[in-house]
Amino acid sequence: MSMEWDANKIDYFYDNVKFHSQDISGLTDRDGYNPFRQPHFLRISLAFGGRWAGRMGVDDAVLPVRFEIDYMRLYTRGKYPLVVAKD
Protein backbone atom coordinates (compact mmCIF):
# COMPACT_ATOMS: atom_id res chain seq x y z
CA MET A 1 0.00 0.00 0.00
CA SER A 2 1.27 3.47 -0.75
CA MET A 3 0.13 7.05 -0.73
CA GLU A 4 1.30 10.08 -2.70
CA TRP A 5 0.38 13.42 -1.19
CA ASP A 6 0.94 16.72 -2.96
CA ALA A 7 -0.52 20.22 -2.63
CA ASN A 8 -3.74 19.39 -4.47
CA LYS A 9 -4.53 15.71 -3.96
CA ILE A 10 -3.79 12.49 -2.13
CA ASP A 11 -3.55 9.34 -4.27
CA TYR A 12 -3.85 5.88 -2.72
CA PHE A 13 -2.27 2.79 -4.29
CA TYR A 14 -2.43 -0.93 -3.67
CA ASP A 15 0.17 -3.08 -5.46
CA ASN A 16 1.13 0.03 -7.46
CA VAL A 17 -2.43 0.44 -8.78
CA LYS A 18 -4.19 3.68 -7.86
CA PHE A 19 -7.57 2.88 -6.32
CA HIS A 20 -8.59 6.31 -4.98
CA SER A 21 -7.73 9.98 -5.36
CA GLN A 22 -8.88 12.67 -2.94
CA ASP A 23 -8.94 16.33 -3.99
CA ILE A 24 -7.65 18.43 -1.06
CA SER A 25 -7.12 21.72 -2.90
CA GLY A 26 -10.38 23.32 -1.77
CA LEU A 27 -10.61 21.98 1.77
CA THR A 28 -10.18 25.31 3.52
CA ASP A 29 -12.39 26.80 6.19
CA ARG A 30 -13.60 30.42 6.40
CA ASP A 31 -10.25 31.53 7.79
CA GLY A 32 -8.30 29.91 4.93
CA TYR A 33 -7.05 27.05 7.12
CA ASN A 34 -6.46 23.75 5.30
CA PRO A 35 -5.36 20.92 7.62
CA PHE A 36 -3.73 19.12 4.70
CA ARG A 37 -1.25 21.96 4.36
CA GLN A 38 0.10 21.45 7.91
CA PRO A 39 2.86 19.11 9.15
CA HIS A 40 1.61 15.59 9.88
CA PHE A 41 2.95 12.43 11.47
CA LEU A 42 2.44 8.75 10.75
CA ARG A 43 1.60 6.39 13.56
CA ILE A 44 1.34 2.65 13.03
CA SER A 45 -0.73 1.04 15.71
CA LEU A 46 -2.66 -2.17 16.20
CA ALA A 47 -5.70 -0.97 18.07
CA PHE A 48 -7.39 -3.99 19.57
CA GLY A 49 -10.76 -3.80 21.25
CA GLY A 50 -12.28 -0.56 22.39
CA ARG A 51 -15.90 0.49 22.60
CA TRP A 52 -16.55 -0.21 18.92
CA ALA A 53 -15.34 -3.83 19.14
CA GLY A 54 -18.82 -5.13 19.91
CA ARG A 55 -21.09 -5.43 22.89
CA MET A 56 -19.31 -8.51 24.23
CA GLY A 57 -15.77 -7.28 23.55
CA VAL A 58 -13.10 -9.16 21.63
CA ASP A 59 -13.45 -12.90 21.00
CA ASP A 60 -10.44 -14.50 22.73
CA ALA A 61 -10.66 -17.47 20.33
CA VAL A 62 -8.83 -15.38 17.70
CA LEU A 63 -5.82 -14.95 20.01
CA PRO A 64 -2.90 -15.12 19.79
CA VAL A 65 -2.47 -13.24 16.52
CA ARG A 66 0.58 -11.87 14.78
CA PHE A 67 0.98 -8.36 13.38
CA GLU A 68 4.01 -7.88 11.16
CA ILE A 69 5.21 -4.95 9.12
CA ASP A 70 7.84 -6.07 6.65
CA TYR A 71 9.16 -2.59 5.89
CA MET A 72 8.11 1.01 5.65
CA ARG A 73 9.56 3.77 3.49
CA LEU A 74 8.89 7.46 3.87
CA TYR A 75 9.91 10.07 1.35
CA THR A 76 9.45 13.81 1.47
CA ARG A 77 9.90 16.75 -0.82
CA GLY A 78 9.05 20.34 -0.23
CA LYS A 79 9.39 22.55 2.79
CA TYR A 80 8.60 20.04 5.54
CA PRO A 81 11.54 17.81 6.55
CA LEU A 82 11.07 14.16 7.37
CA VAL A 83 11.44 13.56 11.10
CA VAL A 84 11.51 9.99 12.41
CA ALA A 85 10.77 9.37 16.09
CA LYS A 86 10.14 6.21 18.09
CA ASP A 87 7.88 5.97 21.12
Protein Blocks (a to p, Z undefined) as FASTA:
>chain_A
ZZdddfkbccddeehiafbdcdfklmccfkopafklcccdddddddeedjknojnlpafk
lpccddddfbacdddedjbdcddddZZ
